[in-house]
Amino acid sequence: MANTASYPIIAPKAGDLLVGTQTYTVADKVVDNPTRNFTVASVASLANSINLGYTVYTALLTQAGTAVPVATVLQNTTGGTIAWTRVSVGRYVATITNATYTANKTSSIVTSGGNNDFMLKPALFSNTTFEFFNLDLSDNQTSDTIAGTTTVEIRIYS
């Protein structure tokens, strides 16, 4: 048997092959579990299809002055579209369409951006809106300007 630990480590491409065993159940009426090749892309697709128990929206947010927050969406598996609005100074709303935020099953994780003097705080939400406040930590007042590396993740659990 080959010593696979001695093989070089590389960054795989989608079409590269992985060796694995295809398993069968009695219902499949196949006696053995043959060795097969799987593409990296097919394994990645399978991994992405596995239900983690929640859907997720993750975005980098920026906002300045009285402008609407701009979201660079990193991932959105919610099945909906999220639009950001500025309601008032330091108060922003993420409105979802074609999906809903579920009561007692929706959470948000926020990481502060490049300016550690401000914190984006999740607040109340309904089944279609999620409210955030941008707090100036020096005086605990709401303030505009969200640093460009601020990350917002909204998870909707099933």
N, CA and C atoms as an extended XYZ file, in Angstrom:
474
Properties=species:S:1:pos:R:3:atomname:S:1:resname:S:1:resid:I:1 pbc="F F F"
N         0.844       -1.177        0.000 N   MET     1
C         0.000        0.000        0.000 CA  MET     1
C         0.885        1.234        0.000 C   MET     1
N         0.477        2.261       -0.736 N   ALA     2
C         1.237        3.498       -0.847 CA  ALA     2
C         1.174        4.289        0.453 C   ALA     2
N         2.257        5.000        0.748 N   ASN     3
C         2.300        5.879        1.904 CA  ASN     3
C         1.798        7.249        1.452 C   ASN     3
N         0.507        7.520        1.641 N   THR     4
C        -0.093        8.757        1.139 CA  THR     4
C         0.451        9.993        1.855 C   THR     4
N         0.973        9.843        3.061 N   ALA     5
C         1.538       10.977        3.787 CA  ALA     5
C         2.768       11.532        3.073 C   ALA     5
N         3.380       10.749        2.194 N   SER     6
C         4.572       11.216        1.491 CA  SER     6
C         4.234       12.003        0.223 C   SER     6
N         2.965       12.047       -0.173 N   TYR     7
C         2.557       12.790       -1.365 CA  TYR     7
C         2.589       14.284       -1.077 C   TYR     7
N         2.895       15.108       -2.090 N   PRO     8
C         2.912       16.559       -1.863 CA  PRO     8
C         1.504       17.095       -1.600 C   PRO     8
N         1.445       18.175       -0.825 N   ILE     9
C         0.172       18.841       -0.541 CA  ILE     9
C         0.024       19.995       -1.523 C   ILE     9
N        -1.141       20.063       -2.189 N   ILE    10
C        -1.401       21.117       -3.167 CA  ILE    10
C        -2.776       21.721       -2.908 C   ILE    10
N        -3.060       22.831       -3.542 N   ALA    11
C        -4.407       23.415       -3.511 CA  ALA    11
C        -5.210       22.735       -4.621 C   ALA    11
N        -6.276       22.026       -4.278 N   PRO    12
C        -7.014       21.288       -5.304 CA  PRO    12
C        -7.829       22.198       -6.221 C   PRO    12
N        -8.080       21.707       -7.420 N   LYS    13
C        -8.968       22.365       -8.372 CA  LYS    13
C       -10.287       21.600       -8.361 C   LYS    13
N       -11.342       22.235       -8.854 N   ALA    14
C       -12.674       21.635       -8.836 CA  ALA    14
C       -12.721       20.288       -9.543 C   ALA    14
N       -11.939       20.126      -10.613 N   GLY    15
C       -11.971       18.887      -11.388 CA  GLY    15
C       -11.031       17.806      -10.878 C   GLY    15
N       -10.199       18.112       -9.870 N   ASP    16
C        -9.302       17.095       -9.319 CA  ASP    16
C       -10.110       15.969       -8.694 C   ASP    16
N        -9.489       14.813       -8.617 N   LEU    17
C       -10.191       13.629       -8.133 CA  LEU    17
C        -9.737       13.231       -6.738 C   LEU    17
N       -10.688       12.754       -5.961 N   LEU    18
C       -10.435       12.188       -4.638 CA  LEU    18
C       -10.873       10.734       -4.679 C   LEU    18
N       -10.143        9.880       -4.015 N   VAL    19
C       -10.508        8.466       -3.961 CA  VAL    19
C       -11.387        8.241       -2.749 C   VAL    19
N       -12.453        7.485       -2.945 N   GLY    20
C       -13.347        7.201       -1.839 CA  GLY    20
C       -14.104        5.916       -2.066 C   GLY    20
N       -14.906        5.551       -1.116 N   THR    21
C       -15.714        4.347       -1.200 CA  THR    21
C       -17.171        4.732       -1.321 C   THR    21
N       -17.820        4.219       -2.357 N   GLN    22
C       -19.248        4.453       -2.532 CA  GLN    22
C       -19.976        3.386       -1.733 C   GLN    22
N       -20.798        3.817       -0.781 N   THR    23
C       -21.490        2.854        0.071 CA  THR    23
C       -22.892        2.569       -0.450 C   THR    23
N       -23.349        1.402       -0.145 N   TYR    24
C       -24.677        0.969       -0.560 CA  TYR    24
C       -25.424        0.403        0.635 C   TYR    24
N       -26.731        0.458        0.550 N   THR    25
C       -27.569       -0.189        1.551 CA  THR    25
C       -28.133       -1.459        0.931 C   THR    25
N       -28.759       -2.272        1.726 N   VAL    26
C       -29.371       -3.514        1.245 CA  VAL    26
C       -30.407       -3.194        0.163 C   VAL    26
N       -31.108       -2.109        0.311 N   ALA    27
C       -32.136       -1.722       -0.659 CA  ALA    27
C       -31.542       -1.443       -2.038 C   ALA    27
N       -30.248       -1.060       -2.094 N   ASP    28
C       -29.603       -0.791       -3.379 CA  ASP    28
C       -29.274       -2.070       -4.146 C   ASP    28
N       -29.353       -3.206       -3.470 N   LYS    29
C       -29.106       -4.532       -4.053 CA  LYS    29
C       -27.709       -4.656       -4.657 C   LYS    29
N       -26.732       -3.980       -4.038 N   VAL    30
C       -25.339       -4.113       -4.442 CA  VAL    30
C       -24.606       -4.714       -3.260 C   VAL    30
N       -23.805       -5.720       -3.527 N   VAL    31
C       -23.186       -6.484       -2.448 CA  VAL    31
C       -21.964       -5.773       -1.852 C   VAL    31
N       -21.161       -5.141       -2.687 N   ASP    32
C       -19.921       -4.562       -2.162 CA  ASP    32
C       -19.981       -3.033       -2.138 C   ASP    32
N       -18.950       -2.439       -1.608 N   ASN    33
C       -18.816       -0.988       -1.556 CA  ASN    33
C       -17.573       -0.622       -2.368 C   ASN    33
N       -17.732       -0.394       -3.680 N   PRO    34
C       -16.579       -0.213       -4.559 CA  PRO    34
C       -15.850        1.115       -4.342 C   PRO    34
N       -14.550        1.099       -4.646 N   THR    35
C       -13.739        2.307       -4.626 CA  THR    35
C       -14.070        3.110       -5.871 C   THR    35
N       -14.245        4.403       -5.692 N   ARG    36
C       -14.622        5.299       -6.788 CA  ARG    36
C       -13.787        6.578       -6.712 C   ARG    36
N       -13.798        7.348       -7.808 N   ASN    37
C       -13.220        8.681       -7.833 CA  ASN    37
C       -14.344        9.691       -7.682 C   ASN    37
N       -14.104       10.733       -6.889 N   PHE    38
C       -15.050       11.820       -6.707 CA  PHE    38
C       -14.319       13.115       -7.053 C   PHE    38
N       -14.983       14.037       -7.743 N   THR    39
C       -14.347       15.319       -8.023 CA  THR    39
C       -14.408       16.193       -6.773 C   THR    39
N       -13.454       17.085       -6.659 N   VAL    40
C       -13.450       18.031       -5.549 CA  VAL    40
C       -14.742       18.856       -5.588 C   VAL    40
N       -15.182       19.244       -6.791 N   ALA    41
C       -16.405       20.042       -6.930 CA  ALA    41
C       -17.622       19.282       -6.420 C   ALA    41
N       -17.691       17.976       -6.683 N   SER    42
C       -18.859       17.214       -6.228 CA  SER    42
C       -18.864       17.065       -4.710 C   SER    42
N       -17.692       16.931       -4.112 N   VAL    43
C       -17.608       16.843       -2.653 CA  VAL    43
C       -17.983       18.187       -2.028 C   VAL    43
N       -17.501       19.297       -2.631 N   ALA    44
C       -17.844       20.627       -2.125 CA  ALA    44
C       -19.342       20.881       -2.251 C   ALA    44
N       -19.928       20.475       -3.351 N   SER    45
C       -21.373       20.651       -3.558 CA  SER    45
C       -22.154       19.864       -2.514 C   SER    45
N       -21.732       18.636       -2.246 N   LEU    46
C       -22.389       17.826       -1.223 CA  LEU    46
C       -22.267       18.492        0.144 C   LEU    46
N       -21.085       18.995        0.469 N   ALA    47
C       -20.875       19.652        1.763 CA  ALA    47
C       -21.777       20.865        1.903 C   ALA    47
N       -21.941       21.638        0.829 N   ASN    48
C       -22.800       22.824        0.881 CA  ASN    48
C       -24.274       22.466        0.985 C   ASN    48
N       -24.646       21.261        0.594 N   SER    49
C       -26.055       20.879        0.631 CA  SER    49
C       -26.480       20.291        1.972 C   SER    49
N       -25.516       20.007        2.815 N   ILE    50
C       -25.831       19.417        4.117 CA  ILE    50
C       -26.474       20.483        4.998 C   ILE    50
N       -27.574       20.146        5.592 N   ASN    51
C       -28.334       21.093        6.405 CA  ASN    51
C       -27.642       21.310        7.742 C   ASN    51
N       -27.204       22.541        7.974 N   LEU    52
C       -26.555       22.881        9.237 CA  LEU    52
C       -27.557       23.210       10.327 C   LEU    52
N       -28.836       23.226        9.969 N   GLY    53
C       -29.856       23.578       10.942 CA  GLY    53
C       -30.221       25.050       10.887 C   GLY    53
N       -29.554       25.805       10.002 N   TYR    54
C       -29.884       27.212        9.848 CA  TYR    54
C       -29.492       27.681        8.449 C   TYR    54
N       -30.128       28.775        8.047 N   THR    55
C       -29.685       29.481        6.850 CA  THR    55
C       -28.975       30.738        7.327 C   THR    55
N       -28.172       31.314        6.455 N   VAL    56
C       -27.333       32.421        6.911 CA  VAL    56
C       -27.227       33.516        5.855 C   VAL    56
N       -27.150       34.741        6.348 N   TYR    57
C       -26.835       35.909        5.534 CA  TYR    57
C       -25.615       36.543        6.173 C   TYR    57
N       -24.526       36.669        5.421 N   THR    58
C       -23.313       37.288        5.933 CA  THR    58
C       -22.883       38.379        4.961 C   THR    58
N       -22.607       39.568        5.491 N   ALA    59
C       -22.205       40.686        4.639 CA  ALA    59
C       -21.228       41.598        5.366 C   ALA    59
N       -20.388       42.262        4.579 N   LEU    60
C       -19.562       43.358        5.079 CA  LEU    60
C       -20.360       44.629        4.855 C   LEU    60
N       -20.483       45.462        5.883 N   LEU    61
C       -21.265       46.695        5.780 CA  LEU    61
C       -20.364       47.919        5.842 C   LEU    61
N       -20.730       48.919        5.060 N   THR    62
C       -20.124       50.237        5.175 CA  THR    62
C       -21.252       51.259        5.115 C   THR    62
N       -21.029       52.387        5.755 N   GLN    63
C       -22.038       53.453        5.745 CA  GLN    63
C       -21.354       54.734        6.191 C   GLN    63
N       -21.717       55.836        5.541 N   ALA    64
C       -21.155       57.132        5.923 CA  ALA    64
C       -22.215       58.210        5.788 C   ALA    64
N       -22.164       59.189        6.671 N   GLY    65
C       -23.098       60.305        6.612 CA  GLY    65
C       -24.535       59.840        6.704 C   GLY    65
N       -25.360       60.338        5.803 N   THR    66
C       -26.779       59.953        5.811 CA  THR    66
C       -27.089       58.895        4.755 C   THR    66
N       -26.053       58.303        4.196 N   ALA    67
C       -26.239       57.307        3.136 CA  ALA    67
C       -26.802       55.994        3.684 C   ALA    67
N       -27.416       55.238        2.790 N   VAL    68
C       -27.915       53.897        3.100 CA  VAL    68
C       -26.699       52.979        3.252 C   VAL    68
N       -26.705       52.053        4.196 N   PRO    69
C       -25.585       51.114        4.306 CA  PRO    69
C       -25.412       50.318        3.012 C   PRO    69
N       -24.158       50.087        2.662 N   VAL    70
C       -23.834       49.278        1.492 CA  VAL    70
C       -23.353       47.925        1.991 C   VAL    70
N       -23.984       46.871        1.495 N   ALA    71
C       -23.636       45.511        1.914 CA  ALA    71
C       -22.893       44.794        0.794 C   ALA    71
N       -21.730       44.256        1.131 N   THR    72
C       -21.031       43.349        0.231 CA  THR    72
C       -21.362       41.956        0.743 C   THR    72
N       -22.267       41.270        0.049 N   VAL    73
C       -22.779       39.984        0.525 CA  VAL    73
C       -21.723       38.902        0.310 C   VAL    73
N       -21.347       38.245        1.388 N   LEU    74
C       -20.385       37.147        1.332 CA  LEU    74
C       -21.086       35.809        1.128 C   LEU    74
N       -22.254       35.666        1.756 N   GLN    75
C       -23.038       34.441        1.614 CA  GLN    75
C       -24.481       34.744        1.976 C   GLN    75
N       -25.399       34.135        1.207 N   ASN    76
C       -26.814       34.264        1.530 CA  ASN    76
C       -27.514       32.968        1.145 C   ASN    76
N       -27.833       32.171        2.152 N   THR    77
C       -28.542       30.903        1.922 CA  THR    77
C       -29.968       30.971        2.461 C   THR    77
N       -30.462       32.183        2.774 N   THR    78
C       -31.781       32.332        3.384 CA  THR    78
C       -32.921       32.091        2.411 C   THR    78
N       -32.635       32.183        1.122 N   GLY    79
C       -33.698       32.088        0.129 CA  GLY    79
C       -34.376       33.426       -0.091 C   GLY    79
N       -33.978       34.438        0.667 N   GLY    80
C       -34.559       35.765        0.537 CA  GLY    80
C       -33.517       36.784        0.121 C   GLY    80
N       -33.979       37.988       -0.073 N   THR    81
C       -33.106       39.109       -0.397 CA  THR    81
C       -33.182       40.103        0.752 C   THR    81
N       -32.028       40.585        1.192 N   ILE    82
C       -31.994       41.524        2.304 CA  ILE    82
C       -31.561       42.891        1.790 C   ILE    82
N       -32.393       43.889        2.065 N   ALA    83
C       -32.115       45.274        1.686 CA  ALA    83
C       -31.900       46.092        2.955 C   ALA    83
N       -30.900       46.956        2.929 N   TRP    84
C       -30.569       47.792        4.075 CA  TRP    84
C       -31.108       49.200        3.883 C   TRP    84
N       -31.619       49.786        4.966 N   THR    85
C       -32.064       51.174        4.951 CA  THR    85
C       -31.534       51.882        6.194 C   THR    85
N       -31.404       53.194        6.078 N   ARG    86
C       -31.042       54.033        7.220 CA  ARG    86
C       -32.331       54.701        7.670 C   ARG    86
N       -32.736       54.458        8.903 N   VAL    87
C       -33.978       55.004        9.438 CA  VAL    87
C       -33.748       56.376       10.051 C   VAL    87
N       -32.666       56.494       10.805 N   SER    88
C       -32.290       57.754       11.448 CA  SER    88
C       -30.817       57.658       11.807 C   SER    88
N       -30.293       58.623       12.527 N   VAL    89
C       -28.875       58.613       12.889 CA  VAL    89
C       -28.510       57.314       13.606 C   VAL    89
N       -27.616       56.550       13.008 N   GLY    90
C       -27.131       55.325       13.623 CA  GLY    90
C       -28.137       54.199       13.744 C   GLY    90
N       -29.257       54.307       13.076 N   ARG    91
C       -30.303       53.266       13.153 CA  ARG    91
C       -30.553       52.719       11.749 C   ARG    91
N       -30.348       51.398       11.593 N   TYR    92
C       -30.426       50.762       10.289 CA  TYR    92
C       -31.320       49.527       10.369 C   TYR    92
N       -31.969       49.223        9.257 N   VAL    93
C       -32.871       48.073        9.214 CA  VAL    93
C       -32.512       47.185        8.032 C   VAL    93
N       -32.433       45.878        8.298 N   ALA    94
C       -32.226       44.863        7.265 CA  ALA    94
C       -33.582       44.214        7.007 C   ALA    94
N       -34.186       44.537        5.853 N   THR    95
C       -35.511       44.018        5.509 CA  THR    95
C       -35.353       42.841        4.557 C   THR    95
N       -35.971       41.719        4.910 N   ILE    96
C       -35.877       40.521        4.084 CA  ILE    96
C       -37.164       40.341        3.281 C   ILE    96
N       -37.012       39.970        2.012 N   THR    97
C       -38.159       39.636        1.168 CA  THR    97
C       -37.977       38.209        0.662 C   THR    97
N       -39.070       37.530        0.416 N   ASN    98
C       -39.097       36.139       -0.059 CA  ASN    98
C       -38.599       35.138        0.983 C   ASN    98
N       -38.509       35.544        2.226 N   ALA    99
C       -38.172       34.671        3.357 CA  ALA    99
C       -38.582       35.439        4.612 C   ALA    99
N       -38.437       34.813        5.781 N   THR   100
C       -38.785       35.501        7.023 CA  THR   100
C       -37.754       35.216        8.101 C   THR   100
N       -37.642       36.172        9.026 N   TYR   101
C       -36.886       35.953       10.256 CA  TYR   101
C       -37.855       35.253       11.205 C   TYR   101
N       -37.455       34.152       11.798 N   THR   102
C       -38.331       33.368       12.651 CA  THR   102
C       -38.162       33.767       14.113 C   THR   102
N       -39.276       34.070       14.778 N   ALA   103
C       -39.240       34.452       16.190 CA  ALA   103
C       -38.584       33.365       17.017 C   ALA   103
N       -37.717       33.751       17.923 N   ASN   104
C       -36.988       32.857       18.833 CA  ASN   104
C       -36.065       31.879       18.119 C   ASN   104
N       -35.846       32.082       16.805 N   LYS   105
C       -34.937       31.213       16.057 CA  LYS   105
C       -34.046       32.016       15.118 C   LYS   105
N       -33.952       33.325       15.348 N   THR   106
C       -33.102       34.178       14.526 CA  THR   106
C       -32.084       34.852       15.432 C   THR   106
N       -30.825       34.829       15.000 N   SER   107
C       -29.783       35.476       15.796 CA  SER   107
C       -28.869       36.264       14.875 C   SER   107
N       -28.100       37.150       15.478 N   SER   108
C       -27.157       37.947       14.708 CA  SER   108
C       -25.811       37.969       15.413 C   SER   108
N       -24.774       37.889       14.607 N   ILE   109
C       -23.408       38.003       15.098 CA  ILE   109
C       -22.795       39.183       14.357 C   ILE   109
N       -22.229       40.137       15.097 N   VAL   110
C       -21.645       41.329       14.494 CA  VAL   110
C       -20.208       41.459       14.964 C   VAL   110
N       -19.304       41.727       14.029 N   THR   111
C       -17.923       42.027       14.404 CA  THR   111
C       -17.665       43.485       14.048 C   THR   111
N       -16.965       44.177       14.930 N   SER   112
C       -16.721       45.598       14.682 CA  SER   112
C       -15.732       45.762       13.550 C   SER   112
N       -15.861       46.878       12.856 N   GLY   113
C       -14.969       47.164       11.745 CA  GLY   113
C       -13.674       47.781       12.222 C   GLY   113
N       -13.066       48.549       11.356 N   GLY   114
C       -11.760       49.130       11.641 CA  GLY   114
C       -11.764       50.166       12.737 C   GLY   114
N       -12.930       50.715       13.086 N   ASN   115
C       -12.992       51.738       14.122 CA  ASN   115
C       -13.577       51.121       15.387 C   ASN   115
N       -12.735       50.847       16.355 N   ASN   116
C       -13.170       50.193       17.589 CA  ASN   116
C       -13.912       51.128       18.536 C   ASN   116
N       -14.107       52.393       18.135 N   ASP   117
C       -14.857       53.332       18.963 CA  ASP   117
C       -16.363       53.207       18.732 C   ASP   117
N       -16.756       52.371       17.771 N   PHE   118
C       -18.166       52.183       17.441 CA  PHE   118
C       -18.524       50.704       17.488 C   PHE   118
N       -19.779       50.423       17.820 N   MET   119
C       -20.251       49.043       17.873 CA  MET   119
C       -21.632       48.980       17.219 C   MET   119
N       -21.794       48.077       16.273 N   LEU   120
C       -23.091       47.859       15.652 CA  LEU   120
C       -23.833       46.832       16.501 C   LEU   120
N       -24.950       47.259       17.077 N   LYS   121
C       -25.680       46.424       18.031 CA  LYS   121
C       -26.998       45.950       17.424 C   LYS   121
N       -27.198       44.613       17.376 N   PRO   122
C       -28.500       44.100       16.918 CA  PRO   122
C       -29.586       44.462       17.923 C   PRO   122
N       -30.776       44.696       17.415 N   ALA   123
C       -31.882       45.063       18.295 CA  ALA   123
C       -33.116       44.255       17.927 C   ALA   123
N       -34.255       44.846       18.041 N   LEU   124
C       -35.517       44.152       17.801 CA  LEU   124
C       -35.689       43.759       16.347 C   LEU   124
N       -36.445       42.699       16.149 N   PHE   125
C       -36.767       42.318       14.790 CA  PHE   125
C       -38.185       41.787       14.720 C   PHE   125
N       -38.727       41.836       13.516 N   SER   126
C       -40.036       41.233       13.239 CA  SER   126
C       -39.778       40.089       12.274 C   SER   126
N       -40.820       39.571       11.665 N   ASN   127
C       -40.584       38.465       10.729 CA  ASN   127
C       -39.994       38.934        9.401 C   ASN   127
N       -39.932       40.262        9.169 N   THR   128
C       -39.338       40.754        7.925 CA  THR   128
C       -38.270       41.829        8.132 C   THR   128
N       -38.128       42.346        9.338 N   THR   129
C       -37.117       43.387        9.571 CA  THR   129
C       -36.240       43.055       10.773 C   THR   129
N       -34.966       43.428       10.672 N   PHE   130
C       -34.007       43.253       11.763 CA  PHE   130
C       -33.325       44.606       11.934 C   PHE   130
N       -33.400       45.169       13.141 N   GLU   131
C       -32.915       46.514       13.400 CA  GLU   131
C       -31.541       46.482       14.073 C   GLU   131
N       -30.673       47.419       13.660 N   PHE   132
C       -29.333       47.541       14.218 CA  PHE   132
C       -29.086       48.993       14.599 C   PHE   132
N       -28.355       49.198       15.705 N   PHE   133
C       -27.973       50.533       16.140 CA  PHE   133
C       -26.459       50.620       16.145 C   PHE   133
N       -25.927       51.710       15.607 N   ASN   134
C       -24.493       51.957       15.612 CA  ASN   134
C       -24.190       52.877       16.789 C   ASN   134
N       -23.529       52.337       17.807 N   LEU   135
C       -23.273       53.098       19.034 CA  LEU   135
C       -21.845       53.624       19.079 C   LEU   135
N       -21.727       54.898       19.427 N   ASP   136
C       -20.431       55.502       19.691 CA  ASP   136
C       -20.101       55.137       21.140 C   ASP   136
N       -19.083       54.342       21.346 N   LEU   137
C       -18.780       53.832       22.684 CA  LEU   137
C       -18.268       54.914       23.636 C   LEU   137
N       -17.842       56.052       23.089 N   SER   138
C       -17.354       57.117       23.978 CA  SER   138
C       -18.494       57.800       24.731 C   SER   138
N       -19.710       57.854       24.123 N   ASP   139
C       -20.831       58.507       24.802 CA  ASP   139
C       -22.125       57.676       24.767 C   ASP   139
N       -22.043       56.489       24.207 N   ASN   140
C       -23.181       55.550       24.135 CA  ASN   140
C       -24.373       56.105       23.356 C   ASN   140
N       -24.092       57.030       22.426 N   GLN   141
C       -25.135       57.602       21.576 CA  GLN   141
C       -25.060       56.955       20.190 C   GLN   141
N       -26.177       56.947       19.487 N   THR   142
C       -26.161       56.419       18.125 CA  THR   142
C       -25.403       57.387       17.223 C   THR   142
N       -24.734       56.812       16.238 N   SER   143
C       -23.912       57.617       15.353 CA  SER   143
C       -23.841       56.952       13.981 C   SER   143
N       -23.761       57.758       12.949 N   ASP   144
C       -23.568       57.215       11.608 CA  ASP   144
C       -22.099       56.861       11.404 C   ASP   144
N       -21.825       56.225       10.299 N   THR   145
C       -20.513       55.765        9.848 CA  THR   145
C       -20.193       54.386       10.404 C   THR   145
N       -20.346       53.415        9.525 N   ILE   146
C       -19.995       52.028        9.835 CA  ILE   146
C       -18.709       51.728        9.077 C   ILE   146
N       -17.684       51.273        9.799 N   ALA   147
C       -16.393       50.974        9.176 CA  ALA   147
C       -16.531       49.840        8.169 C   ALA   147
N       -15.730       49.903        7.121 N   GLY   148
C       -15.835       48.975        5.999 CA  GLY   148
C       -15.609       47.517        6.291 C   GLY   148
N       -15.006       47.196        7.407 N   THR   149
C       -14.778       45.779        7.702 CA  THR   149
C       -15.752       45.245        8.747 C   THR   149
N       -16.846       45.950        8.962 N   THR   150
C       -17.872       45.481        9.898 CA  THR   150
C       -18.624       44.322        9.246 C   THR   150
N       -18.708       43.222        9.958 N   THR   151
C       -19.376       42.030        9.437 CA  THR   151
C       -20.670       41.789       10.192 C   THR   151
N       -21.736       41.537        9.449 N   VAL   152
C       -23.028       41.187       10.036 CA  VAL   152
C       -23.398       39.801        9.535 C   VAL   152
N       -23.718       38.927       10.475 N   GLU   153
C       -24.209       37.593       10.111 CA  GLU   153
C       -25.562       37.397       10.785 C   GLU   153
N       -26.561       37.068        9.984 N   ILE   154
C       -27.895       36.784       10.503 CA  ILE   154
C       -28.170       35.310       10.237 C   ILE   154
N       -28.458       34.576       11.301 N   ARG   155
C       -28.761       33.144       11.178 CA  ARG   155
C       -30.226       32.920       11.488 C   ARG   155
N       -30.883       32.147       10.619 N   ILE   156
C       -32.277       31.778       10.830 CA  ILE   156
C       -32.317       30.262       11.015 C   ILE   156
N       -32.602       29.831       12.234 N   TYR   157
C       -32.588       28.403       12.560 CA  TYR   157
C       -33.932       27.758       12.199 C   TYR   157
N       -33.850       26.494       11.836 N   SER   158
C       -35.087       25.780       11.452 CA  SER   158
C       -35.758       25.153       12.652 C   SER   158
